[in-house]
Amino acid sequence: MNPRYQEIPNSQIPKATSADGLVKVSVIAGEAMGEKAVIETRTPIIYLHYRIEPGGAASQQVPGVYNAFAYVVEGEGLFGAEVERAGDGQMVLFAQDGDEVRIENPSDAKATLVVLLIAGVPLNEPVARYGPFVMNTDGEIRQAIEDYRLGRMGAISA
């Protein structure tokens, strides 16, 4: 596919707040709390930025066939049906055992829990990488490097 860029300023990213005011979400891709992202994705994905105050919890629909993980940007929270604890800089990988994931900031927490929830259909493709190049095979990597050296990487029109 041809390269393209979608610039969405923060003011246009859909946002929602729970009825109790304890959970806020920015919907970068996918849907959450009645809001739908404005970007178009090549494959179905979910990319949500949650801010959960102490005592708040988010339950997010995630199809069971998706791979899903949460990355903790700030704070510490409880994740999934197993109620796993994770904090700053940690990632939680959710099991593909249902259609929902749960993220909770315990009521005794001292800070806001800031989390990125990312999920999508597994592509099940091989991955080859070298520096900034990511392709499917070593041959494609060599071709990408050669294209870069010869200035054949293309241009994105404004």
LINTA-V363291 format. One record per residue. N is the residue number from 1. RES is the residue in one letter. SS is DSSP state (helix for helix, strand for strand, loop for the rest). PHI is phi as a letter, one per 30 degrees, with the letter a starting at -180 (* if undefined). Layout:
<<N & RES & SS & PHI> <N & RES & SS & PHI>>
//
This chain:
<<1 & M & loop & *> <2 & N & loop & d> <3 & P & loop & d> <4 & R & loop & a> <5 & Y & loop & b> <6 & Q & loop & c> <7 & E & loop & c> <8 & I & loop & c> <9 & P & loop & d> <10 & N & helix & e> <11 & S & helix & d> <12 & Q & helix & c> <13 & I & loop & d> <14 & P & strand & d> <15 & K & strand & b> <16 & A & strand & b> <17 & T & strand & b> <18 & S & loop & d> <19 & A & loop & e> <20 & D & loop & d> <21 & G & loop & i> <22 & L & loop & d> <23 & V & strand & b> <24 & K & strand & b> <25 & V & strand & b> <26 & S & strand & c> <27 & V & strand & c> <28 & I & strand & d> <29 & A & strand & b> <30 & G & loop & j> <31 & E & strand & b> <32 & A & strand & a> <33 & M & loop & h> <34 & G & loop & i> <35 & E & strand & c> <36 & K & strand & b> <37 & A & loop & d> <38 & V & loop & c> <39 & I & loop & d> <40 & E & loop & c> <41 & T & loop & c> <42 & R & loop & d> <43 & T & loop & b> <44 & P & loop & d> <45 & I & strand & b> <46 & I & strand & b> <47 & Y & strand & b> <48 & L & strand & b> <49 & H & strand & c> <50 & Y & strand & c> <51 & R & strand & b> <52 & I & strand & c> <53 & E & loop & d> <54 & P & loop & e> <55 & G & loop & j> <56 & G & loop & c> <57 & A & strand & b> <58 & A & strand & c> <59 & S & strand & c> <60 & Q & strand & c> <61 & Q & strand & d> <62 & V & loop & b> <63 & P & loop & e> <64 & G & loop & e> <65 & V & loop & d> <66 & Y & strand & d> <67 & N & strand & d> <68 & A & strand & b> <69 & F & strand & b> <70 & A & strand & b> <71 & Y & strand & c> <72 & V & strand & d> <73 & V & strand & d> <74 & E & strand & b> <75 & G & loop & i> <76 & E & strand & b> <77 & G & strand & b> <78 & L & strand & c> <79 & F & strand & b> <80 & G & loop & i> <81 & A & loop & d> <82 & E & loop & d> <83 & V & loop & h> <84 & E & strand & d> <85 & R & strand & c> <86 & A & strand & b> <87 & G & strand & b> <88 & D & loop & e> <89 & G & loop & i> <90 & Q & loop & c> <91 & M & strand & c> <92 & V & strand & c> <93 & L & strand & c> <94 & F & strand & d> <95 & A & loop & d> <96 & Q & loop & d> <97 & D & loop & b> <98 & G & loop & a> <99 & D & loop & c> <100 & E & strand & a> <101 & V & strand & b> <102 & R & strand & b> <103 & I & strand & b> <104 & E & strand & b> <105 & N & loop & c> <106 & P & loop & e> <107 & S & loop & d> <108 & D & loop & c> <109 & A & loop & d> <110 & K & loop & c> <111 & A & loop & b> <112 & T & loop & d> <113 & L & strand & c> <114 & V & strand & c> <115 & V & strand & b> <116 & L & strand & c> <117 & L & strand & c> <118 & I & strand & b> <119 & A & strand & a> <120 & G & strand & a> <121 & V & strand & d> <122 & P & loop & d> <123 & L & loop & d> <124 & N & loop & h> <125 & E & loop & c> <126 & P & loop & d> <127 & V & loop & b> <128 & A & strand & b> <129 & R & strand & b> <130 & Y & strand & a> <131 & G & loop & h> <132 & P & loop & d> <133 & F & strand & c> <134 & V & strand & b> <135 & M & strand & b> <136 & N & loop & c> <137 & T & loop & b> <138 & D & helix & d> <139 & G & helix & d> <140 & E & helix & d> <141 & I & helix & d> <142 & R & helix & e> <143 & Q & helix & d> <144 & A & helix & d> <145 & I & helix & d> <146 & E & helix & d> <147 & D & helix & d> <148 & Y & helix & d> <149 & R & helix & e> <150 & L & loop & c> <151 & G & loop & i> <152 & R & loop & c> <153 & M & loop & d> <154 & G & loop & i> <155 & A & loop & b> <156 & I & loop & c> <157 & S & loop & d> <158 & A & loop & d>>
//
